[in-house]
């Protein structure tokens, strides 16, 4: 499928991009400019940044900036984006503001949609070793994949990828509790419980090195947040609470 075929999809389906950003002033403007080349609505959610993230993007045309007064978490930023995007789109594409994703690969997510289905499409990051992915990302992906499956979610290979395509408004109605990074794993489990298909398609990834590297991963805090989320989901599964939660 080439871009001319995508133009036909755009005539029947509406898409928007959501970029959650928290202290990404070094890369966010470049990411937004590349995303605008997709020629679909772009929403940037500034999740309480304390650096110059807002200043870097406030002068860019053809984007809508949504701002949290304080940091509420990536999941909360995505949900804020969903609430705005659903007014103009049937699908929301999420991608990170740190420059690791190639916005043009959003076309691959769209191409992966099966006919007459409305799945969540996860962009599986390929070549993470060659892309110099930190060991925490490689280990975290395998750890997360296993526990998503144990929690009753889909068996996928990159449950931590932030480059995704979500059907709206279905994804807003999954009653996901997590509001930080754990949102992205919980939403997969809740989707499986609601019989929303979850599929994967490969995307490129580039990890920044040196002073350009941006990471908000906190091993101790995030481990316990992950533990809490997976414990809750597994408990729901064991006691048959999944359909109500």
C-alpha positions as CSV (number, residue, x, y, z in Angstrom):
1,X,0.0,0.0,0.0
2,X,1.5,3.4,-1.1
3,X,0.5,6.9,0.0
4,X,-2.1,7.1,-2.7
5,X,-3.9,4.2,-1.0
6,X,-3.6,6.0,2.4
7,X,-5.3,9.0,0.9
8,X,-8.3,6.8,0.3
9,X,-8.3,5.7,3.9
10,X,-8.2,9.4,5.0
11,X,-11.5,9.9,3.1
12,X,-13.4,7.5,5.2
13,X,-11.4,7.5,8.5
14,X,-10.2,10.5,10.5
15,X,-6.9,10.4,12.3
16,X,-5.1,12.7,14.8
17,X,-1.7,12.6,16.6
18,X,-1.2,13.0,20.3
19,X,2.3,13.8,21.6
20,X,2.6,13.7,25.4
21,X,5.6,15.8,26.5
22,X,7.2,16.4,29.9
23,X,10.5,18.3,30.0
24,X,11.4,17.4,26.4
25,X,12.6,20.9,25.3
26,X,15.6,19.5,23.4
27,X,13.6,17.4,20.9
28,X,9.9,18.3,21.1
29,X,10.0,21.0,18.4
30,X,11.7,18.7,15.9
31,X,9.3,15.9,16.7
32,X,6.3,18.2,16.1
33,X,7.6,19.6,12.8
34,X,8.1,16.0,11.5
35,X,4.7,15.0,12.7
36,X,3.0,17.9,10.9
37,X,4.2,16.4,7.6
38,X,1.5,13.8,8.1
39,X,-1.1,16.5,7.4
40,X,-3.5,15.4,10.1
41,X,-4.4,17.2,13.4
42,X,-1.7,17.3,16.0
43,X,-2.2,17.7,19.7
44,X,0.7,18.3,22.1
45,X,0.0,17.7,25.7
46,X,2.5,19.6,27.9
47,X,2.3,17.5,31.1
48,X,3.4,20.2,33.6
49,X,6.9,20.7,32.1
50,X,9.3,22.8,34.2
51,X,11.8,23.4,31.3
52,X,11.2,25.4,28.1
53,X,9.1,22.7,26.4
54,X,6.1,25.1,26.0
55,X,8.3,27.9,24.7
56,X,9.8,25.7,22.0
57,X,6.4,24.8,20.5
58,X,4.1,27.8,21.3
59,X,5.0,29.5,18.0
60,X,4.5,26.5,15.8
61,X,1.5,26.7,13.5
62,X,-1.3,24.1,13.0
63,X,-1.0,22.4,16.3
64,X,-3.2,22.5,19.4
65,X,-1.3,22.7,22.7
66,X,-3.0,21.3,25.9
67,X,-1.3,22.0,29.2
68,X,-1.5,20.4,32.6
69,X,-0.6,22.8,35.5
70,X,1.5,20.2,37.1
71,X,2.9,16.8,36.1
72,X,0.1,14.2,36.1
73,X,1.7,11.4,34.2
74,X,1.9,10.1,30.7
75,X,-1.4,8.2,30.9
76,X,-3.2,11.3,32.1
77,X,-1.6,13.3,29.2
78,X,-2.8,10.7,26.7
79,X,-6.3,10.8,28.2
80,X,-6.3,14.6,27.9
81,X,-5.3,14.2,24.3
82,X,-8.0,11.6,23.7
83,X,-10.7,13.9,25.0
84,X,-9.7,16.6,22.5
85,X,-8.9,14.3,19.6
86,X,-12.2,12.5,19.7
87,X,-13.9,15.7,18.6
88,X,-12.1,15.6,15.2
89,X,-10.9,12.1,14.8
90,X,-11.9,8.4,14.8
91,X,-8.4,7.2,15.6
92,X,-5.6,8.7,17.8
93,X,-1.9,8.0,17.1
94,X,0.4,8.5,20.1
95,X,4.1,9.0,19.8
96,X,6.8,10.1,22.3
97,X,8.3,13.6,22.3
98,X,11.9,12.4,23.0
99,X,12.8,11.8,19.3
100,X,13.0,8.0,19.5
101,X,10.1,7.5,17.0
102,X,9.9,8.4,13.3
103,X,6.6,10.1,12.9
104,X,6.4,9.0,9.2
105,X,6.0,5.5,10.5
106,X,2.5,6.4,11.7
107,X,1.6,5.4,8.1
108,X,2.6,1.9,8.9
109,X,0.3,1.8,11.9
110,X,-2.6,2.9,9.6
111,X,-1.7,0.4,7.0
112,X,-1.9,-2.4,9.6
113,X,-5.6,-1.8,10.3
114,X,-7.5,-4.9,9.1
115,X,-10.7,-4.3,7.1
116,X,-13.8,-3.9,9.2
117,X,-11.8,-4.0,12.5
118,X,-11.0,-1.4,15.1
119,X,-7.9,-2.7,16.9
120,X,-5.2,-1.1,19.0
121,X,-2.1,-1.1,16.8
122,X,1.2,-1.2,18.6
123,X,4.4,-0.1,16.8
124,X,7.0,-2.8,17.7
125,X,10.4,-1.1,17.9
126,X,12.8,-3.1,15.8
127,X,16.6,-3.2,16.1
128,X,16.7,-1.9,19.7
129,X,20.2,-3.4,20.1
130,X,21.5,-1.6,17.0
131,X,19.7,1.6,18.1
132,X,21.8,1.6,21.3
133,X,18.7,1.1,23.5
134,X,19.6,1.3,27.2
135,X,19.5,-2.1,29.0
136,X,16.7,-0.8,31.2
137,X,14.5,-0.4,28.1
138,X,15.4,-3.9,26.8
139,X,14.9,-5.6,30.1
140,X,11.8,-3.6,30.9
141,X,10.2,-4.6,27.6
142,X,10.6,-8.3,28.3
143,X,9.5,-7.9,31.9
144,X,6.4,-6.0,30.8
145,X,5.5,-8.4,28.0
146,X,5.4,-11.3,30.4
147,X,3.3,-9.6,33.1
148,X,0.9,-8.2,30.5
149,X,0.3,-11.8,29.4
150,X,0.0,-13.1,33.0
151,X,-2.5,-10.3,33.7
152,X,-4.8,-11.6,31.0
153,X,-3.6,-9.3,28.3
154,X,-2.4,-10.1,24.7
155,X,0.8,-11.9,24.0
156,X,2.8,-9.2,22.2
157,X,6.5,-8.4,21.8
158,X,6.6,-4.7,22.7
159,X,4.1,-3.8,25.4
160,X,6.0,-0.7,26.4
161,X,6.1,1.0,23.0
162,X,4.5,4.5,23.1
163,X,4.0,4.6,19.3
164,X,0.4,3.3,18.9
165,X,-2.8,3.8,17.1
166,X,-6.0,3.8,19.3
167,X,-9.6,3.5,18.1
168,X,-11.7,6.4,19.6
169,X,-13.9,6.4,21.6
170,X,-13.5,2.7,22.5
171,X,-10.1,3.3,24.1
172,X,-11.6,6.0,26.3
173,X,-14.1,3.6,27.7
174,X,-11.7,0.9,29.1
175,X,-11.7,2.2,32.6
176,X,-7.9,2.3,32.8
177,X,-6.9,3.4,36.3
178,X,-3.2,4.0,35.8
179,X,-2.2,7.6,34.9
180,X,1.5,7.3,34.5
181,X,3.7,5.0,32.3
182,X,1.7,2.1,33.5
183,X,-1.3,3.3,31.5
184,X,0.3,1.8,28.4
185,X,0.4,-1.7,29.8
186,X,-3.0,-1.6,31.5
187,X,-4.8,-0.4,28.4
188,X,-3.6,-3.5,26.6
189,X,-5.0,-5.8,29.3
190,X,-8.3,-3.9,29.5
191,X,-8.6,-4.0,25.6
192,X,-8.2,-7.8,25.6
193,X,-10.9,-8.1,28.3
194,X,-13.3,-6.0,26.1
195,X,-12.4,-8.0,23.0
196,X,-10.7,-5.1,21.3
197,X,-8.0,-6.7,19.1
198,X,-4.4,-5.7,19.8
199,X,-2.0,-6.2,16.9
200,X,1.6,-5.2,16.2
201,X,3.5,-3.8,13.2
202,X,7.2,-2.9,13.0
203,X,8.5,0.7,13.3
204,X,11.9,2.2,13.5
205,X,13.5,3.5,16.6
206,X,16.4,5.9,17.3
207,X,17.8,6.4,20.8
208,X,19.6,9.6,21.6
209,X,23.0,9.6,23.1
210,X,25.0,12.0,25.2
211,X,23.4,15.3,26.2
212,X,20.5,14.7,23.8
213,X,19.4,11.6,25.8
214,X,16.1,12.1,27.6
215,X,14.7,9.7,30.2
216,X,12.3,10.0,33.0
217,X,12.7,6.4,34.1
218,X,13.2,6.0,37.9
219,X,14.0,2.4,38.6
220,X,12.9,2.2,42.3
221,X,9.7,4.3,41.9
222,X,8.6,2.8,38.6
223,X,9.2,-0.8,39.7
224,X,6.8,-0.4,42.6
225,X,4.2,1.4,40.4
226,X,4.5,-1.4,37.9
227,X,4.2,-4.0,40.7
228,X,1.0,-2.2,42.0
229,X,-0.6,-2.1,38.5
230,X,0.1,-5.7,37.6
231,X,-0.9,-6.9,41.1
232,X,-4.3,-5.2,40.7
233,X,-4.8,-6.6,37.2
234,X,-3.9,-10.1,38.2
235,X,-6.2,-9.9,41.3
236,X,-9.0,-8.9,39.0
237,X,-8.3,-11.8,36.7
238,X,-8.1,-14.4,39.5
239,X,-11.3,-13.2,41.2
240,X,-13.2,-12.7,38.0
241,X,-13.5,-8.9,38.4
242,X,-12.1,-8.1,34.9
243,X,-15.4,-7.6,33.2
244,X,-16.5,-5.0,35.8
245,X,-13.1,-3.2,36.0
